[in-house]
Amino acid sequence: MATKEESKSVEEAFKKELSSQFYDIIRRVEVSEKATRLIEFENKMVFEVARSASKPLIKLLIETEFKKKVKSVNTQNSITGKKKAIVTFAEEGVASDLSSTLGLV
């Protein structure tokens, strides 16, 4: 059975690996009128992600990188081959705070 220190170091290594893969999976933040409306009124952000990204992986990456609790993730595949992830945050106002931190709004 693993001790607390060993499991903590494994968790740290896992988070470091996730952080290095963040920009491979999460490509960019969507900036449009609709995305801005979602940020302001519905506490959601829209990201363009890799087609191979799954909902649990997107949720884990967002929570680890931005240290914000994610309520749900919805994905859309477009005809042009792009995949969007619409991330809903658990706490109120997180999307607008995060977007201003990133310089979007």
DSSP file (Angstrom, degrees, kcal/mol; ACC not computed):
  #  RESIDUE AA STRUCTURE BP1 BP2  ACC     N-H-->O    O-->H-N    N-H-->O    O-->H-N    TCO  KAPPA ALPHA  PHI   PSI    X-CA   Y-CA   Z-CA
    1    1 A M              0   0    0      0, 0.0     2,-0.1     0, 0.0     0, 0.0   0.000 360.0 360.0 360.0 135.0    0.0    0.0    0.0
    2    2 A A        -     0   0    0      1,-0.1     2,-0.1     2,-0.1     0, 0.0  -0.449 360.0-126.6 -76.1 143.1    1.3    3.4   -1.0
    3    3 A T     >  -     0   0    0     -2,-0.1     4,-2.3     1,-0.1     5,-0.2  -0.304  28.0-102.9 -80.5 172.1    2.0    6.0    1.7
    4    4 A K  H  > S+     0   0    0      1,-0.2     4,-2.2     2,-0.2     5,-0.2   0.884 121.2  52.2 -63.7 -38.8    0.6    9.5    1.7
    5    5 A E  H  > S+     0   0    0      2,-0.2     4,-2.2     1,-0.2    -1,-0.2   0.910 110.3  47.9 -65.1 -41.9    3.9   11.0    0.5
    6    6 A E  H  > S+     0   0    0      1,-0.2     4,-2.1     2,-0.2    -2,-0.2   0.924 113.2  46.9 -65.1 -44.6    4.2    8.5   -2.4
    7    7 A S  H  X S+     0   0    0     -4,-2.3     4,-2.1     1,-0.2    -1,-0.2   0.860 111.6  52.4 -67.1 -33.7    0.6    9.1   -3.5
    8    8 A K  H  X S+     0   0    0     -4,-2.2     4,-2.3    -5,-0.2    -1,-0.2   0.899 109.6  48.1 -67.3 -40.1    1.2   12.9   -3.2
    9    9 A S  H  X S+     0   0    0     -4,-2.2     4,-2.2     2,-0.2    -2,-0.2   0.868 111.3  50.8 -69.1 -35.0    4.3   12.8   -5.4
   10   10 A V  H  X S+     0   0    0     -4,-2.1     4,-2.3     2,-0.2    -2,-0.2   0.911 110.9  49.0 -65.6 -42.0    2.5   10.7   -8.0
   11   11 A E  H  X S+     0   0    0     -4,-2.1     4,-2.4     2,-0.2    -2,-0.2   0.900 110.4  50.8 -64.1 -41.3   -0.4   13.2   -8.0
   12   12 A E  H  X S+     0   0    0     -4,-2.3     4,-2.2     2,-0.2    -2,-0.2   0.913 111.1  48.3 -62.0 -43.3    2.1   16.1   -8.4
   13   13 A A  H  X S+     0   0    0     -4,-2.2     4,-2.2     2,-0.2    -2,-0.2   0.892 111.0  51.3 -64.2 -39.9    3.8   14.3  -11.4
   14   14 A F  H  X S+     0   0    0     -4,-2.3     4,-2.3     1,-0.2    -2,-0.2   0.917 110.8  47.6 -63.4 -44.1    0.3   13.6  -12.9
   15   15 A K  H  X S+     0   0    0     -4,-2.4     4,-2.4     2,-0.2    -2,-0.2   0.870 110.5  52.2 -66.2 -36.9   -0.7   17.3  -12.6
   16   16 A K  H  X S+     0   0    0     -4,-2.2     4,-1.6     2,-0.2    -1,-0.2   0.901 110.2  48.6 -65.1 -40.5    2.7   18.4  -14.1
   17   17 A E  H  X S+     0   0    0     -4,-2.2     4,-1.2     2,-0.2    -2,-0.2   0.902 111.2  50.2 -65.7 -41.2    2.1   16.1  -17.1
   18   18 A L  H  X S+     0   0    0     -4,-2.3     4,-0.7     1,-0.2     3,-0.4   0.912 107.9  53.6 -61.7 -42.8   -1.4   17.4  -17.6
   19   19 A S  H >< S+     0   0    0     -4,-2.4     3,-0.6     1,-0.2     4,-0.4   0.860 106.8  51.6 -62.1 -35.7   -0.1   21.0  -17.4
   20   20 A S  H 3< S+     0   0    0     -4,-1.6    -1,-0.2     1,-0.2     3,-0.2   0.783 112.2  46.6 -72.3 -25.4    2.4   20.3  -20.2
   21   21 A Q  H >X S+     0   0    0     -4,-1.2     4,-1.7    -3,-0.4     3,-0.9   0.478  85.0  98.1 -91.5  -3.3   -0.4   18.8  -22.4
   22   22 A F  H <X S+     0   0    0     -4,-0.7     4,-3.0    -3,-0.6     3,-0.3   0.902  84.7  43.3 -54.5 -50.0   -2.8   21.7  -21.8
   23   23 A Y  H 34 S+     0   0    0     -4,-0.4    -1,-0.3     1,-0.2    -2,-0.1   0.639 109.0  59.0 -77.8 -12.7   -2.1   23.6  -25.0
   24   24 A D  H <4 S+     0   0    0     -3,-0.9    -1,-0.2    -4,-0.1    -2,-0.2   0.835 119.8  27.9 -76.8 -33.7   -2.1   20.4  -27.1
   25   25 A I  H  < S+     0   0    0     -4,-1.7    25,-2.1    -3,-0.3     2,-0.9   0.910 121.6  50.2 -91.8 -54.4   -5.7   19.7  -26.0
   26   26 A I  E  <  +A   49   0A   0     -4,-3.0    23,-0.2    -5,-0.3    -1,-0.2  -0.788  67.8 177.3 -89.1 106.5   -7.1   23.1  -25.4
   27   27 A R  E     -     0   0A   0     21,-2.2     2,-0.3    -2,-0.9    -1,-0.2   0.936  53.8 -29.8 -81.6 -48.0   -6.2   25.1  -28.5
   28   28 A R  E     -A   48   0A   0     20,-1.4    20,-3.1     2,-0.0     2,-0.5  -0.986  57.7 -99.1-162.7 166.4   -7.7   28.5  -27.9
   29   29 A V  E     -A   47   0A   0     -2,-0.3     2,-0.3    18,-0.2    18,-0.3  -0.818  41.7-121.1 -93.5 132.7  -10.6   30.4  -26.2
   30   30 A E        -     0   0    0     16,-3.0     2,-0.5    -2,-0.5    16,-0.4  -0.590  26.3-168.5 -75.8 128.9  -13.4   31.3  -28.6
   31   31 A V        +     0   0    0     -2,-0.3     2,-0.3     4,-0.1     3,-0.1  -0.926  33.3 118.8-122.9 105.3  -14.1   35.0  -28.8
   32   32 A S  S  > S-     0   0    0     -2,-0.5     4,-2.4     1,-0.1     5,-0.2  -0.896  75.6 -92.1-150.0 176.4  -17.3   36.0  -30.5
   33   33 A E  H  > S+     0   0    0     -2,-0.3     4,-2.1     2,-0.2     5,-0.1   0.921 126.2  46.9 -62.8 -42.9  -20.5   37.8  -29.7
   34   34 A K  H  > S+     0   0    0      2,-0.2     4,-2.2     1,-0.2    -1,-0.2   0.914 112.2  49.5 -66.3 -42.5  -22.2   34.5  -28.6
   35   35 A A  H  > S+     0   0    0      1,-0.2     4,-2.0     2,-0.2    -1,-0.2   0.888 110.6  50.7 -64.2 -38.8  -19.2   33.4  -26.5
   36   36 A T  H  X S+     0   0    0     -4,-2.4     4,-2.5     2,-0.2    -1,-0.2   0.895 109.1  51.2 -65.4 -39.8  -19.1   36.8  -24.8
   37   37 A R  H  X>S+     0   0    0     -4,-2.1     4,-2.8     1,-0.2     5,-0.6   0.903 109.1  51.1 -62.8 -41.1  -22.8   36.6  -24.0
   38   38 A L  H  X5S+     0   0    0     -4,-2.2     6,-1.7     1,-0.2     4,-1.4   0.886 111.1  48.6 -63.1 -38.7  -22.3   33.1  -22.5
   39   39 A I  H  X5S+     0   0    0     -4,-2.0     4,-0.6     4,-0.2    57,-0.3   0.942 117.6  40.1 -64.1 -47.7  -19.5   34.5  -20.4
   40   40 A E  H  <5S+     0   0    0     -4,-2.5    -2,-0.2     1,-0.1    -1,-0.2   0.883 130.6  20.3 -72.9 -40.6  -21.5   37.5  -19.1
   41   41 A F  H  <5S+     0   0    0     -4,-2.8    -3,-0.2    -5,-0.2    -2,-0.1   0.730 130.0  33.1-107.3 -24.9  -24.9   35.9  -18.6
   42   42 A E  H  <<S-     0   0    0     -4,-1.4    -3,-0.2    -5,-0.6    -2,-0.1   0.383  93.3-120.8-119.0   4.3  -24.5   32.1  -18.2
   43   43 A N     <  +     0   0    0     -4,-0.6    46,-2.0    -5,-0.4     2,-0.3   0.888  69.7 129.4  59.0  42.2  -21.1   31.7  -16.5
   44   44 A K  E     - B   0  88A   0     -6,-1.7     2,-0.3    44,-0.2    44,-0.2  -0.915  43.2-157.9-126.6 152.0  -19.8   29.6  -19.4
   45   45 A M  E     - B   0  87A   0     42,-2.2    42,-3.0    -2,-0.3     2,-0.5  -0.975  12.1-140.1-128.4 147.6  -16.6   29.7  -21.6
   46   46 A V  E     - B   0  86A   0    -16,-0.4   -16,-3.0    -2,-0.3     2,-0.4  -0.921  21.3-178.1-111.4 127.0  -16.1   28.3  -25.1
   47   47 A F  E     -AB  29  85A   0     38,-2.7    38,-3.0    -2,-0.5     2,-0.6  -0.933  27.0-131.1-121.7 144.7  -12.8   26.6  -26.0
   48   48 A E  E     -AB  28  84A   0    -20,-3.1   -21,-2.2    -2,-0.4   -20,-1.4  -0.864  40.0-178.0 -89.5 127.9  -11.6   25.1  -29.2
   49   49 A V  E     -AB  26  83A   0     34,-2.7    34,-0.7    -2,-0.6   -23,-0.2  -0.761  32.8 -83.9-124.7 167.5  -10.2   21.7  -28.3
   50   50 A A    >   -     0   0    0    -25,-2.1     3,-1.6    -2,-0.3    -1,-0.1  -0.410  39.1-121.5 -67.4 147.5   -8.5   18.8  -30.1
   51   51 A R  T 3  S+     0   0    0      1,-0.3    -1,-0.1    30,-0.1   -26,-0.0   0.773 111.8  57.6 -63.5 -25.3  -10.9   16.3  -31.7
   52   52 A S  T 3  S+     0   0    0      2,-0.0    -1,-0.3    31,-0.0     2,-0.2   0.547  81.8 113.0 -82.7  -6.5   -9.6   13.5  -29.6
   53   53 A A    <   -     0   0    0     -3,-1.6     2,-0.2   -28,-0.1    -4,-0.1  -0.455  54.6-151.6 -72.9 134.4  -10.4   15.3  -26.3
   54   54 A S     >  -     0   0    0     -2,-0.2     4,-2.4     1,-0.1     5,-0.2  -0.614  26.5-108.9 -99.4 164.2  -13.1   13.8  -24.1
   55   55 A K  H  > S+     0   0    0      1,-0.2     4,-2.5    -2,-0.2     5,-0.2   0.919 117.8  49.2 -60.4 -46.6  -15.3   15.6  -21.7
   56   56 A P  H  > S+     0   0    0      0, 0.0     4,-2.3     0, 0.0    -1,-0.2   0.883 112.0  49.7 -62.5 -35.3  -13.7   14.2  -18.5
   57   57 A L  H  > S+     0   0    0      2,-0.2     4,-2.5     1,-0.2    -2,-0.2   0.913 111.0  48.6 -68.2 -42.0  -10.2   15.2  -19.9
   58   58 A I  H  X S+     0   0    0     -4,-2.4     4,-2.4     2,-0.2     5,-0.2   0.925 112.5  49.0 -62.0 -44.9  -11.3   18.7  -20.8
   59   59 A K  H  X S+     0   0    0     -4,-2.5     4,-2.4     1,-0.2     5,-0.2   0.926 112.3  48.0 -60.7 -46.2  -12.9   19.1  -17.3
   60   60 A L  H  X S+     0   0    0     -4,-2.3     4,-2.3    -5,-0.2     5,-0.2   0.902 112.3  49.0 -63.1 -42.8   -9.7   17.8  -15.6
   61   61 A L  H  X S+     0   0    0     -4,-2.5     4,-2.7     2,-0.2     5,-0.3   0.920 112.8  46.5 -64.2 -44.8   -7.4   20.1  -17.7
   62   62 A I  H  X S+     0   0    0     -4,-2.4     4,-2.3     1,-0.2     6,-0.5   0.925 114.3  47.7 -64.4 -44.9   -9.5   23.2  -17.0
   63   63 A E  H  X S+     0   0    0     -4,-2.4     4,-1.0    -5,-0.2    -1,-0.2   0.885 116.4  43.7 -64.7 -38.5   -9.8   22.5  -13.3
   64   64 A T  H  < S+     0   0    0     -4,-2.3    -2,-0.2    -5,-0.2    -1,-0.2   0.918 119.3  40.5 -73.8 -42.9   -6.0   21.8  -13.0
   65   65 A E  H  < S+     0   0    0     -4,-2.7    -2,-0.2    -5,-0.2    -3,-0.2   0.928 129.2  26.5 -75.1 -45.4   -4.8   24.7  -15.0
   66   66 A F  H  < S-     0   0    0     -4,-2.3    -3,-0.2    -5,-0.3    -1,-0.2   0.561  94.3-133.8 -96.8  -9.4   -7.2   27.5  -13.9
   67   67 A K     <  +     0   0    0     -4,-1.0     2,-0.4    -5,-0.4    -4,-0.2   0.888  61.7 130.1  56.0  43.5   -7.9   26.0  -10.4
   68   68 A K        -     0   0    0     -6,-0.5     2,-0.3    -5,-0.1    -1,-0.2  -0.971  63.6-111.4-125.9 141.9  -11.6   26.6  -10.8
   69   69 A K        -     0   0    0     -2,-0.4    21,-2.3    -3,-0.1    22,-0.5  -0.575  29.1-147.9 -76.5 129.3  -14.4   24.1  -10.2
   70   70 A V  E     -C   89   0A   0     -2,-0.3    19,-0.3    19,-0.3     3,-0.1  -0.851  12.9-169.8-101.6 130.6  -16.2   23.0  -13.4
   71   71 A K  E     -     0   0A   0     17,-2.6     2,-0.3    -2,-0.5    18,-0.2   0.913  67.5 -17.1 -83.0 -48.5  -19.9   22.1  -13.2
   72   72 A S  E     -C   88   0A   0     16,-1.5    16,-2.8     2,-0.0     2,-0.4  -0.987  50.5-143.7-156.0 162.2  -20.3   20.5  -16.7
   73   73 A V  E     -C   87   0A   0     -2,-0.3     2,-0.4    14,-0.2    14,-0.2  -0.997  13.5-173.6-131.7 127.4  -18.7   20.3  -20.2
   74   74 A N  E     -C   86   0A   0     12,-2.3    12,-3.5    -2,-0.4     2,-0.3  -0.946  11.3-156.3-116.6 143.0  -20.7   20.1  -23.4
   75   75 A T  E     -C   85   0A   0     -2,-0.4     2,-0.4    10,-0.2    10,-0.2  -0.894   7.8-165.3-122.2 151.6  -18.9   19.5  -26.8
   76   76 A Q  E     -C   84   0A   0      8,-2.4     8,-2.7    -2,-0.3     2,-0.5  -1.000   7.6-154.9-132.7 133.7  -19.8   20.3  -30.4
   77   77 A N  E     -C   83   0A   0     -2,-0.4     6,-0.2     6,-0.2     2,-0.2  -0.943  18.1-151.9-105.7 126.3  -18.3   18.8  -33.5
   78   78 A S    >   -     0   0    0      4,-3.0     3,-1.2    -2,-0.5    -2,-0.0  -0.493  25.3-114.7 -94.2 167.0  -18.5   21.1  -36.6
   79   79 A I  T 3  S+     0   0    0      1,-0.2    -1,-0.1    -2,-0.2    -2,-0.0   0.811 113.7  63.2 -66.7 -30.5  -18.7   20.0  -40.2
   80   80 A T  T 3  S-     0   0    0      2,-0.1    -1,-0.2     1,-0.1    -3,-0.0   0.509 122.4-101.7 -76.7  -3.0  -15.3   21.8  -40.8
   81   81 A G  S <  S+     0   0    0     -3,-1.2     2,-0.3     1,-0.3   -30,-0.1   0.562  79.8 128.2  97.6   9.2  -13.6   19.4  -38.4
   82   82 A K        -     0   0    0    -32,-0.1    -4,-3.0   -31,-0.0     2,-0.4  -0.704  44.4-149.7 -98.0 152.5  -13.3   21.6  -35.3
   83   83 A K  E     -BC  49  77A   0    -34,-0.7   -34,-2.7    -2,-0.3     2,-0.4  -0.984   9.2-163.5-123.3 130.2  -14.5   20.7  -31.9
   84   84 A K  E     -BC  48  76A   0     -8,-2.7    -8,-2.4    -2,-0.4     2,-0.5  -0.880   4.9-156.0-111.7 144.3  -15.7   23.2  -29.3
   85   85 A A  E     -BC  47  75A   0    -38,-3.0   -38,-2.7    -2,-0.4     2,-0.7  -0.984   3.0-157.7-118.4 125.1  -16.1   22.7  -25.6
   86   86 A I  E     -BC  46  74A   0    -12,-3.5   -12,-2.3    -2,-0.5     2,-0.5  -0.905  16.2-161.6-103.1 111.2  -18.6   24.8  -23.7
   87   87 A V  E     -BC  45  73A   0    -42,-3.0   -42,-2.2    -2,-0.7     2,-0.5  -0.828   5.9-159.2-102.2 124.1  -17.5   24.7  -20.1
   88   88 A T  E     -BC  44  72A   0    -16,-2.8   -17,-2.6    -2,-0.5   -16,-1.5  -0.894  15.0-141.4-101.3 127.8  -19.9   25.7  -17.3
   89   89 A F  E     - C   0  70A   0    -46,-2.0   -19,-0.3    -2,-0.5     4,-0.1  -0.618   6.2-138.3 -91.2 149.4  -18.3   26.8  -14.0
   90   90 A A  S    S+     0   0    0    -21,-2.3     2,-0.2    -2,-0.2   -20,-0.1   0.899  83.9  63.2 -74.1 -42.8  -19.7   25.8  -10.6
   91   91 A E  S >  S-     0   0    0    -22,-0.5     3,-1.1     1,-0.1     4,-0.3  -0.599  93.3-105.7 -88.4 146.5  -19.2   29.1   -8.8
   92   92 A E  T 3  S+     0   0    0     -2,-0.2    -1,-0.1     1,-0.2    -2,-0.1  -0.467  98.9  13.6 -71.3 135.6  -21.0   32.3  -10.0
   93   93 A G  T 3> S+     0   0    0     -2,-0.2     4,-1.9   -54,-0.1    -1,-0.2   0.436  85.9 118.5  84.7   0.3  -18.9   34.9  -11.8
   94   94 A V  H <> S+     0   0    0     -3,-1.1     4,-2.9     1,-0.2     5,-0.2   0.900  72.2  53.9 -67.0 -40.8  -15.9   32.6  -12.5
   95   95 A A  H  > S+     0   0    0     -4,-0.3     4,-2.5     1,-0.2    -1,-0.2   0.906 110.4  45.5 -63.1 -42.8  -16.2   32.9  -16.3
   96   96 A S  H  > S+     0   0    0    -57,-0.3     4,-1.9     2,-0.2    -1,-0.2   0.890 114.7  48.4 -69.4 -37.7  -16.1   36.7  -16.3
   97   97 A D  H  X S+     0   0    0     -4,-1.9     4,-1.9     2,-0.2    -2,-0.2   0.922 114.1  46.5 -64.7 -43.8  -13.2   36.8  -13.8
   98   98 A L  H  X S+     0   0    0     -4,-2.9     4,-2.2     1,-0.2    -2,-0.2   0.890 111.3  51.3 -66.7 -40.1  -11.3   34.3  -15.8
   99   99 A S  H  X>S+     0   0    0     -4,-2.5     5,-3.1    -5,-0.2     4,-0.6   0.872 110.7  48.0 -67.4 -35.7  -12.0   36.0  -19.1
  100  100 A S  H  <5S+     0   0    0     -4,-1.9     3,-0.2     3,-0.2    -1,-0.2   0.855 110.5  52.4 -71.7 -32.8  -10.8   39.3  -17.7
  101  101 A T  H  <5S+     0   0    0     -4,-1.9    -2,-0.2     1,-0.2    -1,-0.2   0.893 111.6  46.3 -65.3 -39.6   -7.7   37.6  -16.4
  102  102 A L  H  <5S-     0   0    0     -4,-2.2    -1,-0.2    -5,-0.1    -2,-0.2   0.583 118.1-115.3 -78.8 -10.4   -7.0   36.2  -19.8
  103  103 A G  T  <5S+     0   0    0     -4,-0.6    -3,-0.2    -3,-0.2    -4,-0.1   0.758  79.6 121.5  84.6  26.2   -7.6   39.6  -21.4
  104  104 A L      <       0   0    0     -5,-3.1    -4,-0.2    -6,-0.1    -5,-0.1   0.864 360.0 360.0 -88.3 -39.9  -10.8   38.7  -23.4
  105  105 A V              0   0    0     -6,-0.6    -5,-0.2    -9,-0.2    -1,-0.1   0.369 360.0 360.0-117.7 360.0  -13.3   41.1  -22.0
